[in-house]
Amino acid sequence: MSSIANLSTVVLDCVNPASLAEFYTKVTGWKVTYSDEDCVYLSDGGPIQLGFQRVTDYQPQKWPDPAKHAHFDFKVSDIDQSVKELVALGASKPDFQPGGDQWTVLADPEGHLFCVAA
């Protein structure tokens, strides 16, 4: 089956693109490929980029929230150690944790949720 389009970028709305990009640079090891006052893009050289776009009055999602939201899943070798490192970088760990020992829900410095799993 042929595709109609190829995914090129996932963009997160935020208050401070440079700061949020710095957090995700430390998380992923990806490099900044473009930056201006209102947006920053990261890539590892592959076909997908991660972008951060300034949005006036951005409000993070609530957690838990019955409304469905997108989030990232990151594969890690040690969940507990990775959670410690990510919190040290500025992530927060919400009280509500539905994953048991299979995954941990975290929020980046601007409140976007992501999960870490082995």
C-alpha positions in Angstrom: 0.0 0.0 0.0 1.4 3.4 -0.9 1.3 6.3 1.4 -0.4 9.6 0.9 2.0 11.5 3.1 5.1 10.9 5.2 5.3 12.1 8.8 8.1 14.7 9.0 7.6 16.5 12.4 5.8 16.2 15.7 5.3 19.7 17.1 4.5 20.5 20.7 2.9 23.8 21.6 4.6 25.5 24.5 5.4 28.8 26.2 9.2 28.7 25.9 10.4 26.7 22.8 14.1 27.1 23.6 13.8 25.9 27.1 11.6 22.9 26.2 14.0 22.0 23.3 16.9 22.0 25.7 15.1 19.5 27.9 14.3 17.2 25.0 17.9 17.6 23.7 19.1 16.2 27.0 16.5 13.4 27.0 17.0 12.2 23.4 20.5 13.4 22.5 19.1 15.0 19.3 20.6 18.2 18.0 18.9 21.5 17.2 18.3 21.7 13.4 16.5 25.1 13.3 15.8 27.8 15.9 14.1 31.2 16.0 12.2 33.2 18.6 9.0 31.2 18.2 10.1 27.6 17.3 12.9 25.1 17.7 13.4 21.8 15.8 15.4 18.8 16.9 16.5 15.8 14.9 18.9 12.8 15.1 19.4 13.1 11.3 16.6 10.7 10.5 13.4 11.5 8.7 11.4 12.7 11.8 11.9 16.0 13.7 10.6 17.1 17.0 9.4 20.7 17.0 8.5 23.2 19.8 6.2 26.1 18.9 5.5 29.2 21.0 1.7 29.6 21.7 0.5 32.6 23.7 -1.2 31.6 26.9 -0.4 27.9 26.4 -2.0 25.7 29.1 -0.8 22.2 29.8 -3.2 19.3 29.9 -4.5 18.0 33.2 -3.6 14.6 34.5 -5.4 12.4 34.8 -7.9 13.6 32.3 -10.7 11.6 30.6 -10.1 13.4 27.4 -7.6 11.7 25.1 -4.3 13.5 24.5 -1.2 12.5 22.5 2.0 11.6 24.4 5.5 10.2 23.8 6.6 6.7 24.9 10.3 6.4 25.5 12.1 3.1 25.8 14.7 2.9 28.6 16.9 0.3 30.0 16.1 1.0 33.7 12.8 2.7 34.5 13.6 3.7 38.1 17.1 5.1 37.1 15.7 6.9 34.1 12.9 8.5 36.1 15.5 9.8 38.6 17.5 11.3 35.7 14.5 12.8 34.0 13.2 14.4 37.2 16.7 15.9 37.7 16.5 17.4 34.2 13.2 19.1 35.0 10.5 16.5 34.5 7.8 15.9 37.1 6.2 12.6 38.2 2.4 12.9 38.7 0.8 11.1 41.6 -1.5 9.1 39.3 0.5 6.2 37.8 -1.6 3.6 36.0 1.3 1.6 34.6 2.3 -0.3 37.8 5.9 -1.5 37.2 5.5 -1.6 33.4 5.8 2.1 32.7 6.0 5.5 34.5 4.1 8.6 33.5 6.1 11.9 33.6 5.5 15.4 32.5 8.1 17.6 30.8 8.8 21.1 32.2 5.8 22.5 30.4 3.4 19.7 31.4 3.4 17.5 28.2 3.0 13.9 29.3 5.3 11.1 28.3 5.9 7.6 29.5 9.1 5.6 30.1 9.1 1.9 29.7 11.6 -0.9 29.5 
